[in-house]
Each structure stands twice: as structure tokens, then as C-alpha cells.
Amino acid sequence: MNTPEVLFVCVHNAGRSQMAAALLHHHARGRIVVRSAGSAPAATINPAVIQVMDELGIDLNHETPKRLTTDAVEAADVVITMGCGDACP
């Protein structure tokens, strides 16, 4: 059986989708492939997000916003949009 894949999507991939992906990755402990992306990725992750996740013991310092692609959507078993009216392929 293949490892299931979840993709979290928000416009900038700098806040909500990064947090959701990091939390699922942390709690899934390798049982799920977790990715995040945005249709208009920001240059960096929101510093407040990095700080909050650090307080939870999850390091996002090496993460970067990623562009949403059709390939990423097609590879995912589940795509979760973060309620921000994003344009998904």
C-alpha cells in the first residue's frame, strides 16, 4: 500500500497551509506524505507563524513557500484548501 499524500493549499503558502502541513507532519510521524503550496507564494513564511510553531516545538525556519502545480494536486490523495478562495488547478 502506498503512503497517502495530503496537500494543504492557501494563496501565499506563508501561514495557514504551512502550519497545517507542519502539524500533520508532526503528528503523522511518517505515516502520511504532507505537502503545502500556494497559487501566489510569498517570498518567505510569516515570521509570526515561525514563532508560534517554534513555541510548539516545530521548526519551520528551513521551509519556504511553494508554488501550487497541477502535478502536486494530481499526486495528492486529499487536497485541503484553507478557505481563502484560492484558485486551484
PDB file with one MODEL, atoms N, CA, C and O in Angstrom:
MODEL        1
ATOM      1  N   MET A   1       0.837  -1.184   0.000  1.00  0.00           N
ATOM      2  CA  MET A   1       0.000   0.000   0.000  1.00  0.00           C
ATOM      3  C   MET A   1       0.881   1.247   0.000  1.00  0.00           C
ATOM      4  O   MET A   1       1.859   1.321   0.744  1.00  0.00           O
ATOM      5  N   ASN A   2       0.533   2.222  -0.834  1.00  0.00           N
ATOM      6  CA  ASN A   2       1.284   3.469  -0.898  1.00  0.00           C
ATOM      7  C   ASN A   2       0.947   4.359   0.285  1.00  0.00           C
ATOM      8  O   ASN A   2      -0.156   4.300   0.828  1.00  0.00           O
ATOM      9  N   THR A   3       1.898   5.177   0.673  1.00  0.00           N
ATOM     10  CA  THR A   3       1.674   6.140   1.755  1.00  0.00           C
ATOM     11  C   THR A   3       0.749   7.233   1.231  1.00  0.00           C
ATOM     12  O   THR A   3       1.032   7.815   0.183  1.00  0.00           O
ATOM     13  N   PRO A   4      -0.345   7.529   1.925  1.00  0.00           N
ATOM     14  CA  PRO A   4      -1.251   8.577   1.460  1.00  0.00           C
ATOM     15  C   PRO A   4      -0.569   9.943   1.475  1.00  0.00           C
ATOM     16  O   PRO A   4       0.343  10.193   2.264  1.00  0.00           O
ATOM     17  N   GLU A   5      -1.032  10.820   0.582  1.00  0.00           N
ATOM     18  CA  GLU A   5      -0.455  12.160   0.474  1.00  0.00           C
ATOM     19  C   GLU A   5      -1.545  13.212   0.640  1.00  0.00           C
ATOM     20  O   GLU A   5      -2.615  13.128   0.037  1.00  0.00           O
ATOM     21  N   VAL A   6      -1.243  14.207   1.474  1.00  0.00           N
ATOM     22  CA  VAL A   6      -2.163  15.315   1.727  1.00  0.00           C
ATOM     23  C   VAL A   6      -1.475  16.608   1.298  1.00  0.00           C
ATOM     24  O   VAL A   6      -0.298  16.827   1.585  1.00  0.00           O
ATOM     25  N   LEU A   7      -2.231  17.457   0.607  1.00  0.00           N
ATOM     26  CA  LEU A   7      -1.731  18.753   0.157  1.00  0.00           C
ATOM     27  C   LEU A   7      -2.603  19.852   0.766  1.00  0.00           C
ATOM     28  O   LEU A   7      -3.819  19.864   0.575  1.00  0.00           O
ATOM     29  N   PHE A   8      -1.979  20.772   1.497  1.00  0.00           N
ATOM     30  CA  PHE A   8      -2.670  21.937   2.049  1.00  0.00           C
ATOM     31  C   PHE A   8      -2.390  23.131   1.142  1.00  0.00           C
ATOM     32  O   PHE A   8      -1.243  23.368   0.762  1.00  0.00           O
ATOM     33  N   VAL A   9      -3.433  23.884   0.794  1.00  0.00           N
ATOM     34  CA  VAL A   9      -3.298  24.995  -0.149  1.00  0.00           C
ATOM     35  C   VAL A   9      -3.875  26.274   0.438  1.00  0.00           C
ATOM     36  O   VAL A   9      -4.989  26.282   0.962  1.00  0.00           O
ATOM     37  N   CYS A  10      -3.107  27.353   0.345  1.00  0.00           N
ATOM     38  CA  CYS A  10      -3.630  28.699   0.565  1.00  0.00           C
ATOM     39  C   CYS A  10      -2.911  29.625  -0.412  1.00  0.00           C
ATOM     40  O   CYS A  10      -1.936  29.211  -1.040  1.00  0.00           O
ATOM     41  N   VAL A  11      -3.356  30.831  -0.549  1.00  0.00           N
ATOM     42  CA  VAL A  11      -2.844  31.712  -1.595  1.00  0.00           C
ATOM     43  C   VAL A  11      -1.332  31.906  -1.491  1.00  0.00           C
ATOM     44  O   VAL A  11      -0.613  31.665  -2.461  1.00  0.00           O
ATOM     45  N   HIS A  12      -0.847  32.333  -0.342  1.00  0.00           N
ATOM     46  CA  HIS A  12       0.567  32.700  -0.221  1.00  0.00           C
ATOM     47  C   HIS A  12       1.471  31.586   0.310  1.00  0.00           C
ATOM     48  O   HIS A  12       2.695  31.704   0.256  1.00  0.00           O
ATOM     49  N   ASN A  13       0.882  30.520   0.818  1.00  0.00           N
ATOM     50  CA  ASN A  13       1.654  29.417   1.385  1.00  0.00           C
ATOM     51  C   ASN A  13       2.679  29.942   2.392  1.00  0.00           C
ATOM     52  O   ASN A  13       3.816  29.474   2.445  1.00  0.00           O
ATOM     53  N   ALA A  14       2.257  30.911   3.178  1.00  0.00           N
ATOM     54  CA  ALA A  14       3.159  31.543   4.142  1.00  0.00           C
ATOM     55  C   ALA A  14       2.605  31.519   5.555  1.00  0.00           C
ATOM     56  O   ALA A  14       3.248  32.019   6.478  1.00  0.00           O
ATOM     57  N   GLY A  15       1.422  30.945   5.740  1.00  0.00           N
ATOM     58  CA  GLY A  15       0.795  30.948   7.054  1.00  0.00           C
ATOM     59  C   GLY A  15       0.004  29.682   7.305  1.00  0.00           C
ATOM     60  O   GLY A  15       0.553  28.669   7.738  1.00  0.00           O
ATOM     61  N   ARG A  16      -1.309  29.748   7.026  1.00  0.00           N
ATOM     62  CA  ARG A  16      -2.210  28.644   7.363  1.00  0.00           C
ATOM     63  C   ARG A  16      -1.790  27.300   6.794  1.00  0.00           C
ATOM     64  O   ARG A  16      -1.743  26.307   7.521  1.00  0.00           O
ATOM     65  N   SER A  17      -1.484  27.255   5.506  1.00  0.00           N
ATOM     66  CA  SER A  17      -1.141  25.961   4.893  1.00  0.00           C
ATOM     67  C   SER A  17       0.180  25.425   5.433  1.00  0.00           C
ATOM     68  O   SER A  17       0.339  24.213   5.581  1.00  0.00           O
ATOM     69  N   GLN A  18       1.118  26.299   5.726  1.00  0.00           N
ATOM     70  CA  GLN A  18       2.396  25.868   6.306  1.00  0.00           C
ATOM     71  C   GLN A  18       2.175  25.291   7.703  1.00  0.00           C
ATOM     72  O   GLN A  18       2.744  24.257   8.052  1.00  0.00           O
ATOM     73  N   MET A  19       1.343  25.971   8.500  1.00  0.00           N
ATOM     74  CA  MET A  19       1.063  25.494   9.857  1.00  0.00           C
ATOM     75  C   MET A  19       0.346  24.149   9.818  1.00  0.00           C
ATOM     76  O   MET A  19       0.707  23.225  10.547  1.00  0.00           O
ATOM     77  N   ALA A  20      -0.663  24.044   8.972  1.00  0.00           N
ATOM     78  CA  ALA A  20      -1.427  22.800   8.878  1.00  0.00           C
ATOM     79  C   ALA A  20      -0.530  21.643   8.447  1.00  0.00           C
ATOM     80  O   ALA A  20      -0.593  20.555   9.018  1.00  0.00           O
ATOM     81  N   ALA A  21       0.294  21.882   7.448  1.00  0.00           N
ATOM     82  CA  ALA A  21       1.184  20.833   6.959  1.00  0.00           C
ATOM     83  C   ALA A  21       2.184  20.418   8.035  1.00  0.00           C
ATOM     84  O   ALA A  21       2.439  19.228   8.224  1.00  0.00           O
ATOM     85  N   ALA A  22       2.741  21.381   8.728  1.00  0.00           N
ATOM     86  CA  ALA A  22       3.721  21.072   9.779  1.00  0.00           C
ATOM     87  C   ALA A  22       3.093  20.288  10.922  1.00  0.00           C
ATOM     88  O   ALA A  22       3.694  19.347  11.441  1.00  0.00           O
ATOM     89  N   LEU A  23       1.880  20.679  11.314  1.00  0.00           N
ATOM     90  CA  LEU A  23       1.209  19.973  12.402  1.00  0.00           C
ATOM     91  C   LEU A  23       0.853  18.539  11.997  1.00  0.00           C
ATOM     92  O   LEU A  23       1.049  17.612  12.782  1.00  0.00           O
ATOM     93  N   LEU A  24       0.332  18.347  10.779  1.00  0.00           N
ATOM     94  CA  LEU A  24       0.012  16.987  10.344  1.00  0.00           C
ATOM     95  C   LEU A  24       1.277  16.153  10.208  1.00  0.00           C
ATOM     96  O   LEU A  24       1.308  14.994  10.622  1.00  0.00           O
ATOM     97  N   HIS A  25       2.314  16.736   9.632  1.00  0.00           N
ATOM     98  CA  HIS A  25       3.584  16.016   9.503  1.00  0.00           C
ATOM     99  C   HIS A  25       4.095  15.570  10.878  1.00  0.00           C
ATOM    100  O   HIS A  25       4.536  14.433  11.046  1.00  0.00           O
ATOM    101  N   HIS A  26       4.032  16.463  11.839  1.00  0.00           N
ATOM    102  CA  HIS A  26       4.496  16.176  13.199  1.00  0.00           C
ATOM    103  C   HIS A  26       3.705  15.027  13.824  1.00  0.00           C
ATOM    104  O   HIS A  26       4.284  14.106  14.402  1.00  0.00           O
ATOM    105  N   HIS A  27       2.386  15.089  13.704  1.00  0.00           N
ATOM    106  CA  HIS A  27       1.540  14.090  14.361  1.00  0.00           C
ATOM    107  C   HIS A  27       1.437  12.779  13.581  1.00  0.00           C
ATOM    108  O   HIS A  27       1.191  11.730  14.177  1.00  0.00           O
ATOM    109  N   ALA A  28       1.619  12.820  12.264  1.00  0.00           N
ATOM    110  CA  ALA A  28       1.516  11.604  11.448  1.00  0.00           C
ATOM    111  C   ALA A  28       2.752  10.717  11.574  1.00  0.00           C
ATOM    112  O   ALA A  28       2.684   9.511  11.339  1.00  0.00           O
ATOM    113  N   ARG A  29       3.868  11.312  11.941  1.00  0.00           N
ATOM    114  CA  ARG A  29       5.109  10.561  12.175  1.00  0.00           C
ATOM    115  C   ARG A  29       5.459   9.627  11.025  1.00  0.00           C
ATOM    116  O   ARG A  29       5.756   8.450  11.228  1.00  0.00           O
ATOM    117  N   GLY A  30       5.419  10.179   9.805  1.00  0.00           N
ATOM    118  CA  GLY A  30       5.843   9.418   8.640  1.00  0.00           C
ATOM    119  C   GLY A  30       4.770   8.552   8.006  1.00  0.00           C
ATOM    120  O   GLY A  30       5.022   7.926   6.976  1.00  0.00           O
ATOM    121  N   ARG A  31       3.595   8.499   8.582  1.00  0.00           N
ATOM    122  CA  ARG A  31       2.527   7.660   8.014  1.00  0.00           C
ATOM    123  C   ARG A  31       1.829   8.328   6.846  1.00  0.00           C
ATOM    124  O   ARG A  31       1.113   7.668   6.093  1.00  0.00           O
ATOM    125  N   ILE A  32       2.028   9.641   6.682  1.00  0.00           N
ATOM    126  CA  ILE A  32       1.404  10.413   5.608  1.00  0.00           C
ATOM    127  C   ILE A  32       2.462  11.329   5.005  1.00  0.00           C
ATOM    128  O   ILE A  32       3.261  11.928   5.725  1.00  0.00           O
ATOM    129  N   VAL A  33       2.460  11.431   3.673  1.00  0.00           N
ATOM    130  CA  VAL A  33       3.289  12.428   2.998  1.00  0.00           C
ATOM    131  C   VAL A  33       2.498  13.718   3.031  1.00  0.00           C
ATOM    132  O   VAL A  33       1.346  13.753   2.599  1.00  0.00           O
ATOM    133  N   VAL A  34       3.104  14.778   3.539  1.00  0.00           N
ATOM    134  CA  VAL A  34       2.401  16.047   3.707  1.00  0.00           C
ATOM    135  C   VAL A  34       3.125  17.126   2.915  1.00  0.00           C
ATOM    136  O   VAL A  34       4.344  17.271   3.000  1.00  0.00           O
ATOM    137  N   ARG A  35       2.340  17.886   2.134  1.00  0.00           N
ATOM    138  CA  ARG A  35       2.891  18.993   1.360  1.00  0.00           C
ATOM    139  C   ARG A  35       1.984  20.209   1.517  1.00  0.00           C
ATOM    140  O   ARG A  35       0.834  20.095   1.942  1.00  0.00           O
ATOM    141  N   SER A  36       2.525  21.374   1.166  1.00  0.00           N
ATOM    142  CA  SER A  36       1.712  22.585   1.129  1.00  0.00           C
ATOM    143  C   SER A  36       2.166  23.417  -0.058  1.00  0.00           C
ATOM    144  O   SER A  36       3.297  23.286  -0.528  1.00  0.00           O
ATOM    145  N   ALA A  37       1.269  24.279  -0.540  1.00  0.00           N
ATOM    146  CA  ALA A  37       1.588  25.114  -1.698  1.00  0.00           C
ATOM    147  C   ALA A  37       0.615  26.275  -1.765  1.00  0.00           C
ATOM    148  O   ALA A  37      -0.399  26.293  -1.067  1.00  0.00           O
ATOM    149  N   GLY A  38       0.934  27.249  -2.616  1.00  0.00           N
ATOM    150  CA  GLY A  38       0.065  28.402  -2.813  1.00  0.00           C
ATOM    151  C   GLY A  38       0.045  28.844  -4.260  1.00  0.00           C
ATOM    152  O   GLY A  38       1.005  28.627  -4.999  1.00  0.00           O
ATOM    153  N   SER A  39      -1.059  29.469  -4.668  1.00  0.00           N
ATOM    154  CA  SER A  39      -1.187  29.927  -6.058  1.00  0.00           C
ATOM    155  C   SER A  39      -0.347  31.181  -6.318  1.00  0.00           C
ATOM    156  O   SER A  39       0.043  31.436  -7.457  1.00  0.00           O
ATOM    157  N   ALA A  40      -0.073  31.949  -5.293  1.00  0.00           N
ATOM    158  CA  ALA A  40       0.770  33.141  -5.406  1.00  0.00           C
ATOM    159  C   ALA A  40       1.698  33.168  -4.192  1.00  0.00           C
ATOM    160  O   ALA A  40       1.524  33.992  -3.294  1.00  0.00           O
ATOM    161  N   PRO A  41       2.691  32.260  -4.164  1.00  0.00           N
ATOM    162  CA  PRO A  41       3.521  32.127  -2.965  1.00  0.00           C
ATOM    163  C   PRO A  41       4.267  33.410  -2.593  1.00  0.00           C
ATOM    164  O   PRO A  41       4.764  34.141  -3.450  1.00  0.00           O
ATOM    165  N   ALA A  42       4.323  33.648  -1.306  1.00  0.00           N
ATOM    166  CA  ALA A  42       5.071  34.786  -0.767  1.00  0.00           C
ATOM    167  C   ALA A  42       6.570  34.487  -0.869  1.00  0.00           C
ATOM    168  O   ALA A  42       6.971  33.380  -1.227  1.00  0.00           O
ATOM    169  N   ALA A  43       7.370  35.472  -0.553  1.00  0.00           N
ATOM    170  CA  ALA A  43       8.826  35.284  -0.581  1.00  0.00           C
ATOM    171  C   ALA A  43       9.306  34.454   0.604  1.00  0.00           C
ATOM    172  O   ALA A  43      10.257  33.682   0.488  1.00  0.00           O
ATOM    173  N   THR A  44       8.635  34.621   1.751  1.00  0.00           N
ATOM    174  CA  THR A  44       9.033  33.912   2.970  1.00  0.00           C
ATOM    175  C   THR A  44       7.795  33.555   3.784  1.00  0.00           C
ATOM    176  O   THR A  44       6.703  34.070   3.546  1.00  0.00           O
ATOM    177  N   ILE A  45       7.989  32.676   4.733  1.00  0.00           N
ATOM    178  CA  ILE A  45       6.919  32.345   5.666  1.00  0.00           C
ATOM    179  C   ILE A  45       6.769  33.498   6.658  1.00  0.00           C
ATOM    180  O   ILE A  45       7.758  34.113   7.058  1.00  0.00           O
ATOM    181  N   ASN A  46       5.558  33.777   7.043  1.00  0.00           N
ATOM    182  CA  ASN A  46       5.259  34.827   8.008  1.00  0.00           C
ATOM    183  C   ASN A  46       6.060  34.571   9.297  1.00  0.00           C
ATOM    184  O   ASN A  46       5.968  33.485   9.869  1.00  0.00           O
ATOM    185  N   PRO A  47       6.834  35.546   9.753  1.00  0.00           N
ATOM    186  CA  PRO A  47       7.635  35.365  10.972  1.00  0.00           C
ATOM    187  C   PRO A  47       6.808  34.980  12.202  1.00  0.00           C
ATOM    188  O   PRO A  47       7.287  34.235  13.056  1.00  0.00           O
ATOM    189  N   ALA A  48       5.584  35.475  12.301  1.00  0.00           N
ATOM    190  CA  ALA A  48       4.722  35.110  13.435  1.00  0.00           C
ATOM    191  C   ALA A  48       4.394  33.622  13.399  1.00  0.00           C
ATOM    192  O   ALA A  48       4.298  32.984  14.447  1.00  0.00           O
ATOM    193  N   VAL A  49       4.223  33.067  12.213  1.00  0.00           N
ATOM    194  CA  VAL A  49       3.956  31.636  12.067  1.00  0.00           C
ATOM    195  C   VAL A  49       5.163  30.833  12.532  1.00  0.00           C
ATOM    196  O   VAL A  49       5.014  29.843  13.249  1.00  0.00           O
ATOM    197  N   ILE A  50       6.337  31.248  12.135  1.00  0.00           N
ATOM    198  CA  ILE A  50       7.565  30.564  12.558  1.00  0.00           C
ATOM    199  C   ILE A  50       7.679  30.596  14.079  1.00  0.00           C
ATOM    200  O   ILE A  50       8.033  29.591  14.696  1.00  0.00           O
ATOM    201  N   GLN A  51       7.382  31.739  14.685  1.00  0.00           N
ATOM    202  CA  GLN A  51       7.482  31.883  16.140  1.00  0.00           C
ATOM    203  C   GLN A  51       6.479  30.978  16.860  1.00  0.00           C
ATOM    204  O   GLN A  51       6.839  30.281  17.808  1.00  0.00           O
ATOM    205  N   VAL A  52       5.227  30.991  16.408  1.00  0.00           N
ATOM    206  CA  VAL A  52       4.196  30.171  17.062  1.00  0.00           C
ATOM    207  C   VAL A  52       4.530  28.691  16.944  1.00  0.00           C
ATOM    208  O   VAL A  52       4.404  27.947  17.916  1.00  0.00           O
ATOM    209  N   MET A  53       4.953  28.262  15.766  1.00  0.00           N
ATOM    210  CA  MET A  53       5.285  26.851  15.575  1.00  0.00           C
ATOM    211  C   MET A  53       6.508  26.472  16.405  1.00  0.00           C
ATOM    212  O   MET A  53       6.588  25.355  16.917  1.00  0.00           O
ATOM    213  N   ASP A  54       7.455  27.390  16.538  1.00  0.00           N
ATOM    214  CA  ASP A  54       8.625  27.144  17.378  1.00  0.00           C
ATOM    215  C   ASP A  54       8.213  26.941  18.834  1.00  0.00           C
ATOM    216  O   ASP A  54       8.797  26.118  19.538  1.00  0.00           O
ATOM    217  N   GLU A  55       7.207  27.691  19.283  1.00  0.00           N
ATOM    218  CA  GLU A  55       6.697  27.530  20.645  1.00  0.00           C
ATOM    219  C   GLU A  55       6.092  26.138  20.848  1.00  0.00           C
ATOM    220  O   GLU A  55       6.038  25.636  21.971  1.00  0.00           O
ATOM    221  N   LEU A  56       5.640  25.520  19.757  1.00  0.00           N
ATOM    222  CA  LEU A  56       5.082  24.162  19.814  1.00  0.00           C
ATOM    223  C   LEU A  56       6.158  23.094  19.585  1.00  0.00           C
ATOM    224  O   LEU A  56       5.868  21.897  19.588  1.00  0.00           O
ATOM    225  N   GLY A  57       7.397  23.542  19.387  1.00  0.00           N
ATOM    226  CA  GLY A  57       8.491  22.602  19.158  1.00  0.00           C
ATOM    227  C   GLY A  57       8.614  22.140  17.721  1.00  0.00           C
ATOM    228  O   GLY A  57       9.233  21.111  17.450  1.00  0.00           O
ATOM    229  N   ILE A  58       8.027  22.893  16.790  1.00  0.00           N
ATOM    230  CA  ILE A  58       8.086  22.550  15.366  1.00  0.00           C
ATOM    231  C   ILE A  58       8.849  23.656  14.643  1.00  0.00           C
ATOM    232  O   ILE A  58       8.444  24.819  14.662  1.00  0.00           O
ATOM    233  N   ASP A  59       9.950  23.284  14.011  1.00  0.00           N
ATOM    234  CA  ASP A  59      10.852  24.239  13.372  1.00  0.00           C
ATOM    235  C   ASP A  59      10.475  24.438  11.903  1.00  0.00           C
ATOM    236  O   ASP A  59      10.542  23.499  11.110  1.00  0.00           O
ATOM    237  N   LEU A  60      10.079  25.659  11.544  1.00  0.00           N
ATOM    238  CA  LEU A  60       9.770  25.993  10.156  1.00  0.00           C
ATOM    239  C   LEU A  60      10.828  26.903   9.537  1.00  0.00           C
ATOM    240  O   LEU A  60      10.621  27.440   8.448  1.00  0.00           O
ATOM    241  N   ASN A  61      11.943  27.079  10.213  1.00  0.00           N
ATOM    242  CA  ASN A  61      12.966  28.004   9.731  1.00  0.00           C
ATOM    243  C   ASN A  61      13.526  27.656   8.365  1.00  0.00           C
ATOM    244  O   ASN A  61      14.006  28.543   7.659  1.00  0.00           O
ATOM    245  N   HIS A  62      13.480  26.404   7.976  1.00  0.00           N
ATOM    246  CA  HIS A  62      14.057  25.995   6.692  1.00  0.00           C
ATOM    247  C   HIS A  62      12.993  25.784   5.622  1.00  0.00           C
ATOM    248  O   HIS A  62      13.317  25.384   4.503  1.00  0.00           O
ATOM    249  N   GLU A  63      11.735  26.044   5.945  1.00  0.00           N
ATOM    250  CA  GLU A  63      10.650  25.906   4.972  1.00  0.00           C
ATOM    251  C   GLU A  63      10.521  27.178   4.145  1.00  0.00           C
ATOM    252  O   GLU A  63      10.868  28.268   4.601  1.00  0.00           O
ATOM    253  N   THR A  64      10.022  27.027   2.933  1.00  0.00           N
ATOM    254  CA  THR A  64       9.773  28.170   2.063  1.00  0.00           C
ATOM    255  C   THR A  64       8.410  27.989   1.395  1.00  0.00           C
ATOM    256  O   THR A  64       7.965  26.859   1.194  1.00  0.00           O
ATOM    257  N   PRO A  65       7.749  29.089   1.051  1.00  0.00           N
ATOM    258  CA  PRO A  65       6.512  28.979   0.294  1.00  0.00           C
ATOM    259  C   PRO A  65       6.784  28.328  -1.069  1.00  0.00           C
ATOM    260  O   PRO A  65       7.803  28.589  -1.707  1.00  0.00           O
ATOM    261  N   LYS A  66       5.850  27.480  -1.493  1.00  0.00           N
ATOM    262  CA  LYS A  66       5.996  26.750  -2.744  1.00  0.00           C
ATOM    263  C   LYS A  66       4.809  27.035  -3.654  1.00  0.00           C
ATOM    264  O   LYS A  66       3.692  27.255  -3.184  1.00  0.00           O
ATOM    265  N   ARG A  67       5.060  27.030  -4.958  1.00  0.00           N
ATOM    266  CA  ARG A  67       4.009  27.286  -5.948  1.00  0.00           C
ATOM    267  C   ARG A  67       3.136  26.051  -6.129  1.00  0.00           C
ATOM    268  O   ARG A  67       3.637  24.930  -6.218  1.00  0.00           O
ATOM    269  N   LEU A  68       1.838  26.268  -6.183  1.00  0.00           N
ATOM    270  CA  LEU A  68       0.869  25.219  -6.437  1.00  0.00           C
ATOM    271  C   LEU A  68       0.960  24.807  -7.906  1.00  0.00           C
ATOM    272  O   LEU A  68       0.923  25.652  -8.801  1.00  0.00           O
ATOM    273  N   THR A  69       1.077  23.505  -8.140  1.00  0.00           N
ATOM    274  CA  THR A  69       1.133  22.985  -9.503  1.00  0.00           C
ATOM    275  C   THR A  69       0.051  21.930  -9.705  1.00  0.00           C
ATOM    276  O   THR A  69      -0.446  21.333  -8.751  1.00  0.00           O
ATOM    277  N   THR A  70      -0.293  21.720 -10.948  1.00  0.00           N
ATOM    278  CA  THR A  70      -1.250  20.669 -11.281  1.00  0.00           C
ATOM    279  C   THR A  70      -0.698  19.318 -10.848  1.00  0.00           C
ATOM    280  O   THR A  70      -1.442  18.479 -10.340  1.00  0.00           O
ATOM    281  N   ASP A  71       0.597  19.100 -11.044  1.00  0.00           N
ATOM    282  CA  ASP A  71       1.214  17.830 -10.644  1.00  0.00           C
ATOM    283  C   ASP A  71       1.052  17.575  -9.148  1.00  0.00           C
ATOM    284  O   ASP A  71       0.773  16.449  -8.736  1.00  0.00           O
ATOM    285  N   ALA A  72       1.226  18.614  -8.337  1.00  0.00           N
ATOM    286  CA  ALA A  72       1.082  18.454  -6.878  1.00  0.00           C
ATOM    287  C   ALA A  72      -0.348  18.068  -6.520  1.00  0.00           C
ATOM    288  O   ALA A  72      -0.566  17.219  -5.656  1.00  0.00           O
ATOM    289  N   VAL A  73      -1.316  18.685  -7.178  1.00  0.00           N
ATOM    290  CA  VAL A  73      -2.719  18.367  -6.911  1.00  0.00           C
ATOM    291  C   VAL A  73      -3.021  16.934  -7.333  1.00  0.00           C
ATOM    292  O   VAL A  73      -3.661  16.189  -6.590  1.00  0.00           O
ATOM    293  N   GLU A  74      -2.567  16.548  -8.514  1.00  0.00           N
ATOM    294  CA  GLU A  74      -2.843  15.200  -9.022  1.00  0.00           C
ATOM    295  C   GLU A  74      -2.159  14.118  -8.201  1.00  0.00           C
ATOM    296  O   GLU A  74      -2.663  12.997  -8.127  1.00  0.00           O
ATOM    297  N   ALA A  75      -1.024  14.425  -7.583  1.00  0.00           N
ATOM    298  CA  ALA A  75      -0.297  13.445  -6.771  1.00  0.00           C
ATOM    299  C   ALA A  75      -0.949  13.232  -5.413  1.00  0.00           C
ATOM    300  O   ALA A  75      -0.748  12.196  -4.779  1.00  0.00           O
ATOM    301  N   ALA A  76      -1.729  14.211  -4.965  1.00  0.00           N
ATOM    302  CA  ALA A  76      -2.320  14.150  -3.629  1.00  0.00           C
ATOM    303  C   ALA A  76      -3.565  13.273  -3.607  1.00  0.00           C
ATOM    304  O   ALA A  76      -4.363  13.263  -4.545  1.00  0.00           O
ATOM    305  N   ASP A  77      -3.706  12.538  -2.506  1.00  0.00           N
ATOM    306  CA  ASP A  77      -4.933  11.786  -2.272  1.00  0.00           C
ATOM    307  C   ASP A  77      -6.023  12.703  -1.726  1.00  0.00           C
ATOM    308  O   ASP A  77      -7.210  12.505  -1.985  1.00  0.00           O
ATOM    309  N   VAL A  78      -5.596  13.709  -0.965  1.00  0.00           N
ATOM    310  CA  VAL A  78      -6.515  14.678  -0.379  1.00  0.00           C
ATOM    311  C   VAL A  78      -5.909  16.068  -0.550  1.00  0.00           C
ATOM    312  O   VAL A  78      -4.733  16.278  -0.255  1.00  0.00           O
ATOM    313  N   VAL A  79      -6.721  17.022  -1.030  1.00  0.00           N
ATOM    314  CA  VAL A  79      -6.303  18.419  -1.135  1.00  0.00           C
ATOM    315  C   VAL A  79      -7.226  19.224  -0.233  1.00  0.00           C
ATOM    316  O   VAL A  79      -8.448  19.169  -0.363  1.00  0.00           O
ATOM    317  N   ILE A  80      -6.622  19.969   0.683  1.00  0.00           N
ATOM    318  CA  ILE A  80      -7.386  20.782   1.627  1.00  0.00           C
ATOM    319  C   ILE A  80      -7.062  22.243   1.354  1.00  0.00           C
ATOM    320  O   ILE A  80      -5.924  22.678   1.528  1.00  0.00           O
ATOM    321  N   THR A  81      -8.074  23.001   0.924  1.00  0.00           N
ATOM    322  CA  THR A  81      -7.880  24.425   0.740  1.00  0.00           C
ATOM    323  C   THR A  81      -8.228  25.120   2.058  1.00  0.00           C
ATOM    324  O   THR A  81      -9.113  24.682   2.794  1.00  0.00           O
ATOM    325  N   MET A  82      -7.535  26.177   2.329  1.00  0.00           N
ATOM    326  CA  MET A  82      -7.627  26.819   3.640  1.00  0.00           C
ATOM    327  C   MET A  82      -8.688  27.918   3.697  1.00  0.00           C
ATOM    328  O   MET A  82      -8.572  28.846   4.498  1.00  0.00           O
ATOM    329  N   GLY A  83      -9.713  27.824   2.860  1.00  0.00           N
ATOM    330  CA  GLY A  83     -10.848  28.727   2.944  1.00  0.00           C
ATOM    331  C   GLY A  83     -10.559  30.155   2.545  1.00  0.00           C
ATOM    332  O   GLY A  83     -11.172  31.082   3.075  1.00  0.00           O
ATOM    333  N   CYS A  84      -9.638  30.350   1.621  1.00  0.00           N
ATOM    334  CA  CYS A  84      -9.277  31.704   1.247  1.00  0.00           C
ATOM    335  C   CYS A  84      -9.582  31.991  -0.215  1.00  0.00           C
ATOM    336  O   CYS A  84      -8.985  32.890  -0.807  1.00  0.00           O
ATOM    337  N   GLY A  85     -10.505  31.234  -0.804  1.00  0.00           N
ATOM    338  CA  GLY A  85     -10.915  31.487  -2.173  1.00  0.00           C
ATOM    339  C   GLY A  85      -9.818  31.280  -3.191  1.00  0.00           C
ATOM    340  O   GLY A  85      -9.805  31.941  -4.229  1.00  0.00           O
ATOM    341  N   ASP A  86      -8.904  30.379  -2.915  1.00  0.00           N
ATOM    342  CA  ASP A  86      -7.774  30.159  -3.801  1.00  0.00           C
ATOM    343  C   ASP A  86      -8.211  29.530  -5.112  1.00  0.00           C
ATOM    344  O   ASP A  86      -9.207  28.808  -5.173  1.00  0.00           O
ATOM    345  N   ALA A  87      -7.459  29.811  -6.146  1.00  0.00           N
ATOM    346  CA  ALA A  87      -7.696  29.221  -7.468  1.00  0.00           C
ATOM    347  C   ALA A  87      -6.868  27.950  -7.567  1.00  0.00           C
ATOM    348  O   ALA A  87      -5.641  28.009  -7.656  1.00  0.00           O
ATOM    349  N   CYS A  88      -7.531  26.808  -7.552  1.00  0.00           N
ATOM    350  CA  CYS A  88      -6.835  25.530  -7.607  1.00  0.00           C
ATOM    351  C   CYS A  88      -6.956  24.909  -8.992  1.00  0.00           C
ATOM    352  O   CYS A  88      -8.014  24.981  -9.618  1.00  0.00           O
ATOM    353  N   PRO A  89      -5.875  24.302  -9.472  1.00  0.00           N
ATOM    354  CA  PRO A  89      -5.960  23.654 -10.788  1.00  0.00           C
ATOM    355  C   PRO A  89      -6.881  22.446 -10.749  1.00  0.00           C
ATOM    356  O   PRO A  89      -7.071  21.781 -11.768  1.00  0.00           O
TER     357      PRO A  89
ENDMDL
END
